[in-house]
Amino acid sequence: MNWFIFRWIINAIALLLTTRVVTGVKVPDVGTAIVAALVLGIVNAVIRPIVLILTLPLNIVTLGLFTFVINAAMLYIVASVTRLRLDSFWAAFVGAIVLSVISMLLTWLTSAFTTPRPEV
């Protein structure tokens, strides 16, 4: 349970930082970022695997690059049910990439504090 809350906070912070980097992605407040991060986690856990399987032939033909489009679509789904605002498809496309990179970096930076230490 603690890992879930930790990832949720990391993703909310990553979403807030993404709004600072990508001009077409807007989050009005911290509460919206927290809700959008939760919805994004649910969408990525439930809908994204189904879409990836359905688009597998297209993903194979594009050597996996279509996954970027799927990530943008997942961000659009989140924006449709939360107060997250996306100005265009390209904002969603770049925003999804930046969000992934920032989330990965934050997870990597904080992993030293969250990994259990072996007892001596």
C-alpha positions in Angstrom: 0.0 0.0 0.0 2.8 2.4 0.8 4.4 1.8 -2.6 1.1 2.7 -4.3 0.8 6.0 -2.4 4.5 6.7 -3.1 4.0 6.1 -6.9 0.8 8.2 -6.8 2.7 11.2 -5.3 5.6 10.8 -7.7 3.2 10.8 -10.6 1.3 13.9 -9.3 4.6 15.8 -8.9 5.7 14.6 -12.4 2.4 15.9 -13.8 2.9 19.3 -12.1 6.5 19.5 -13.5 5.2 18.5 -16.9 2.9 21.5 -16.9 6.0 23.7 -16.4 7.8 22.2 -19.3 5.1 21.6 -21.9 3.0 24.8 -22.6 0.0 22.9 -23.9 -0.6 20.9 -20.7 -2.4 22.7 -17.9 -3.3 21.7 -14.4 -5.2 24.3 -12.4 -4.1 23.2 -8.9 -2.4 20.5 -6.9 -5.6 18.8 -6.1 -6.3 18.3 -9.8 -2.8 16.9 -10.3 -3.4 14.4 -7.5 -6.7 13.3 -9.0 -5.3 13.2 -12.5 -2.4 11.1 -11.4 -4.7 8.6 -9.8 -6.9 8.4 -12.9 -3.8 8.1 -15.1 -2.6 5.2 -13.0 -6.0 3.5 -13.3 -6.2 4.2 -17.1 -2.6 2.9 -17.6 -3.4 -0.3 -15.6 -6.8 -1.1 -17.2 -7.2 0.5 -20.6 -3.7 0.8 -21.9 -2.9 -3.0 -22.0 -6.1 -3.7 -23.9 -5.3 -0.9 -26.4 -1.7 -2.2 -26.8 -2.9 -5.7 -27.6 -5.5 -4.4 -30.1 -2.9 -2.2 -31.9 -0.1 -4.8 -31.8 0.1 -5.2 -35.6 0.4 -1.5 -36.1 2.9 -1.3 -33.2 5.0 -4.0 -34.9 4.9 -2.2 -38.3 6.0 1.0 -36.7 8.7 -0.7 -34.6 7.0 0.3 -31.4 6.7 4.0 -32.2 2.9 3.8 -32.2 3.2 3.4 -28.4 3.8 7.2 -28.2 0.4 7.8 -29.8 -1.2 5.4 -27.4 0.4 7.2 -24.5 -1.0 10.5 -25.8 -4.4 8.9 -26.1 -4.3 7.8 -22.5 -3.4 11.3 -21.5 -6.4 12.5 -23.5 -8.7 10.0 -21.7 -7.5 11.4 -18.4 -8.1 15.0 -19.6 -11.6 14.1 -20.5 -12.6 13.0 -17.0 -10.5 15.4 -14.9 -9.7 19.1 -15.0 -6.4 18.5 -16.8 -6.4 20.5 -20.0 -4.6 19.7 -23.2 -4.4 22.3 -26.0 -3.7 19.9 -28.9 -2.7 16.4 -29.8 0.9 17.5 -30.0 0.7 18.9 -26.5 -0.6 15.5 -25.4 2.1 13.7 -27.4 5.0 15.7 -26.0 3.3 15.9 -22.6 3.1 12.1 -22.4 6.8 11.7 -23.3 7.9 14.4 -20.8 5.7 13.0 -18.1 7.2 9.5 -18.6 10.8 10.9 -18.4 10.1 13.0 -15.4 8.3 10.2 -13.6 11.2 7.9 -14.4 13.8 10.4 -13.1 11.9 11.1 -9.9 11.5 7.4 -9.2 15.2 6.8 -9.9 16.2 9.7 -7.6 14.0 8.6 -4.8 14.7 4.9 -5.1 17.7 5.3 -2.7 15.2 6.3 0.0 12.6 3.7 -0.6 14.6 0.5 -1.1 14.9 -1.6 2.0 18.3 -1.8 3.5 19.7 -5.3 4.5 20.0 -5.7 8.2 23.5 -6.4 9.5 
